[in-house]
Structure formats: structure tokens, C-alpha cells
């Protein structure tokens, strides 16, 4: 198993740890006072590249939320006024989509692809059947110069000390994003790695998050998910898997 890259800064490492799904501080309900959470998280996920090892991360967590701001992952939400059951937020997020040559044999000789900073917005419709959210983000770091749009449907169920939240999502990735992270340029072509120019595609995700309340301020979270890669990614000569699975476990203490 491959652990997180050692050259990442402590700040990025903390953001990476927070990316592992954990119990939310307020379950999308209005937050009158500031709330803090500290904990630990570990996650194992498959990578799409040929012969790439599973990626394992184990790092500390920091979560924070108040009436206007939410920090619960590799990014920040600036909350906007709601319109009835629909909530809005501006979102900034750091993604860890990049790779280096030594991440997999098929990437030897490839130019490093860098992680990106994404900026955009999200809207979430809360109703009695399920929550529907729509997220649009653009790469403001200038690396891929791409865009992505995510549509997700999820529903929470509570029984005793357990809370279950199944979800389904579709993630559209534009041509620039796919070409940057999964394309092969003319200078990178080898006998076993033909030229490839990526095209826009849609990934599909199915997941389940389970939260167990150990005590009023202590909670464990287990998230399992599977992502089916769209054709624009799967057809890349760098990719060998069509389905990617991940398992993430976390503990958080809420102040």
C-alpha cells in the first residue's frame, strides 16, 4: 500500500486528513455558535492508474463550523442566505488529483501533474424524501484549467446510536480536466503508452456513511464507496480499472 506523499506540507496533510468523511458538526442545520471537532482518520482507496498501489492515509483531523463558515475537509464553505429549504454556499477546495512519475510504472517518463485549487458554489435542497445537492467548481490554480459539476442525492436514517446516509452521485468532468490528468501528450508517447487526448466524461458514485455515537461528544464514522469511471477516463492508456473502491474510518471529538 502506498502512503501519502512525504513531500506534502503539514498544512496540506491536515487538509488531506479532513477529506475523509466524518460526522458533521451540525448535520446541515443552522449553527448559532462556533463548534469545533478534533480527531483521527484513516482511509484506503484504489487508484485508477495501471499497477498503482492502493493509497493509504492516516492523519489528524480538524473541523470547525459557525453561522457563516464551515471547514470540514480540504476546503472552506462560505455560507450564503438560504431560500426556504434550499441552502447555498461559496466553496473553495484543494484537490489531490495530481501524480508523480513514481506513483505507478505506467507513469514513468510522464510530466508531473499537479494538485489543483477549485472554486465555485453549491446548492442543497433539503426535503422530507432526500437531500439533493448540486456543486460546480472551476480550477483556479491554472493547472488543468478544467471544470466539474456534481449532482448528489442522499438520505439520512437514524436508529438508536447509529446514523446511516446512503448516497448516489454523478460527477461531470470537462475535457480539460480529463486531458490533464489522464491524457498522454506527444512527448510522453512510448511503445506501451500511445498518444491520448482526453474527452469530457461522467463518473458515477455509490456510497454509504455510517456514524456511531459512542457518547454525546464522541463519534465514529465509516464510509464505503465505489466510483465507476466514465469512458473518457477509462479509455486512457494510463488506466486499467473501471471501478474504484474506498474505505474510510474516522473518530472525532466535538467540543
N, C-alpha and C positions, 0 to 999 in steps of 0.2 A: 504494500500500500504506500502511496505517495503522500507525504505530509505537505502542509503549506510551505510555499517557498520561503526560505530563510532570509532573503534579502528584503522582504516587506518591512516597512517601518512599524513600530509599536502601534501608532495610531491606526494604520490600515489593518493591522492584526485585530485590534479591538473591534473595528467595524465589521471585519470578516466574521468574527465570533458572533456578533449580534445578528448576523444574517440568518442564523439558524432559528427556525420558527419556535417561538416560546409563548407562554401565556401572556396575553396583552394586559397592560396595566389597567385598562378601563373598558375593554370589550366594546370599543367604538361608542361608548356612552359619553355624555358631556362630563368634562373633568373640571371641577371647581377649583381644586387645589393642586399644587405640584405633587407628583408621585414619582418615586424612584424605585428601581429594581437592580439588584446585583446577582450574579450567578455564574454558572459554568455551562458550557455546551460542547458537544462532540458530534460530528457528522461524518458520514461516509457516503460518497457519491461516485457514480461511474462517469468517466469522461468519454466523449464521442470519438476521439482520435484512435487510429489503429494501434493496437498493442499498448495503449496507455494504461498505467496502473490506476486503480481506484484512488480517489483523493480523500484523505482523512484530515480533519481539522479538529483540534481540541484547544479551546481558548476561553478566557474570561468574558463576562457579559456586562454591559451597562445599558440600562433602559431608563428613559425619562419621558414624562408627559405632563403638560399642563393645559390650560384652556386654549392656548394658541399654537403650541408646538408639540410634536411627537417625535422622539428619537427612539427607534426600536430595531434598528438594522443598519446596514451600510448607507444610511442616508437620513434626511430630515424632512418631515412634513410640516408645512406652514398651513394651519387650518384656516379656512375661509368661512364666511357665514353660510349656514345651511338654508335650503329651500324646502321646508316641510320634512319629508322623510329622506331627502337627498342631501348628503354631505359632500363638501368639496375641499380640496387641499392642493396647494402647490407642492411639488415633490422634487427633491434633489437626491440622487442616489449614485453611489460608486459601485461599479460592477467589476467582477473578477473573471471576465471572459478571455483575457489575454493568455498567451502561452510563450514558452521559450523553446529553443531547439531541443533541449534535453528532456522535455516533458514526454516525448514519445519518439521511437525510431523514425516514424514517417515524417517527423518534423525536422530531422537533421538537414541542415542547409537552408531552412526556411528563415526569412527575416522575422524577428520577434514581433508578435502582435501585442499591443499594449492594452491594459485595462482602460476603461473609459468612465467619464463622469456624465451622468444623464440628468436632464432637467425637463420637467413637464408638469402635468396635472393629473388628478384622479378624482373621479366622482363615484359615489356609492349610494345606491338606493336600498334603504332598509325597509323591509315589509314583513308581513306575517308568514310568508311562504319561504322565502330565501333572500339573501342579500346579493345584489348584482352590482359589480363594480367595473368601471372602465378606466384604464390608465394609458395615457400617451406620454412617451418620453423621447427626447432627441439627444443625440450625443453632442454635448457642448465642449468636449475635450478636443475635438477635431481629429481623433484617431480614425474611427470608422466613418464618421460623419453620417451615421445612419439614424433610423427612426424605428420605434417599436410601439405596438399597440396591443394591450392585453385586456381581454374580456373574461371575467371570472364570476362564477355562480357558486355560493357556498351557503351552508345552513348549519347552525349550531344546535346541538341537543345536549341537555344536562340530565344526569341521573345520579343522585347521591353526590359523591365527591368527584365524579367524572364528568368531563365535558368532551363531546365528540363533534368535530367540524369537518365533514366531507366537502370536497370541492372539485370542480371541473373548470378548466380554463383553456382558452385558445390564445396563442401569442403570435401575432403577425410581426415578422421581421423583414425590413425592406432590403432591396438588392445591395445597397452599400454595406449594410451590416454583414450580410451573409458572405459577400465577396471579400470583405476584410478579414474575417475570422476563419473562413473555410475555402477561400479561393486560392489558386496557385498561379502566380504570375509567370511570365515567360522566362524570367531569370531564375526561377525556382524549379523549373521542369527538370526531371531526371527520367531514367528509363522506367522506374517504377512509380513515378509521380507526374502524370500528364497535366497539361495546362487545364485550368478550370476557372471559369468565371461564374461566380455565384448569382443566384436569382432570388427574388423575394419568395418567402415561404411562410407557412403557418405550422407551429408546433402545437401539440395537444397535450395537456397535463391532467392527470387524475391524482388526487391526494387525500389523505386523512390525517388530521391533527387530533391527538388525544391529550387532554390535560387532566392531571390528577392532583387535587388539593390535599397535600399532606397535613396542613394546618392553615389557619387563616392567612398567614403571610408566606407560606412555603408551597411551591407547586413544581411538579414535574411535567415535562412536555415531551411527547413522542410524535414525530411527523414522518410519515412514509409517503413517497410519491413516485410516479412513473411518468416520464415525458416521452412522447412519440415525436421524433424529429420529422420535419417536413421534407419534401422531396428536394428542395433547393439545398439543404444541408446534407441529406443522406446521399445524394449523388456525388458529393465531393470525394476525390480520391484520398483525402485525408481521413475520411470517416469510415468506420466499419460497423458501428452499432446503429440500429434504428430506434431502439428503446433504451432510455437511460433511467436507472432507478437510484433513489437516495433514501437514506435513513438518518434521522437527526434526533438526538436526545438532549434535553436541557433541564437545568434546575435553576429556579430564580427565587430570590427572597425579595418581597415587596415591602418597602418601608411605609 
